[in-house]
Amino acid sequence: MEISVLSLLTPILPAQVRLGVHGLHIRLGAQTGLLLPQVPVEWGWDVPTFLAQTCRKAGLSSDAWTHELAEIYGFTTERFGEP
C-alpha cells in the first residue's frame, strides 16, 4: 500500500513539466483528469504523452491540453508506504 500526499496545485506550462517530479491536473470545462508523478516514469512516457494521457483520463481528446481554455496544473507528492 502506498499513499501520495499532494502539494498545492499550481499553474504550469508544458515546457516546465519535469517527468518523475510533477504530477498533472488538467481541466477543460467540467472535465478534469489527474495523474501522479510516478505514472509517466512507470510507463516510459515523454511530456507530450503525459499531457495527452492526463487529458484522456479526463475523458477529453488527447490534444485537449492545447485548447486555449484548458487549465494545466502541476503538483508534487510526498509518498509513504510499505517496502
C-alpha positions, 0 to 999 in steps of 0.5 A: 500500500502506498499513499501520495500526499499532494502539494498545492496545485499550481499553474504550469506550462508544458515546457516546465513539466519535469517527468518523475517530479510533477504530477498533472491536473488538467481541466477543460470545462467540467472535465478534469483528469489527474495523474501522479508523478510516478505514472509517466516514469512507470510507463516510459512516457515523454511530456507530450504523452503525459499531457495527452494521457492526463487529458484522456483520463479526463475523458477529453481528446488527447490534444485537449491540453492545447485548447486555449481554455484548458487549465494545466496544473502541476503538483508534487507528492510526498509518498509513504508506504510499505517496502 
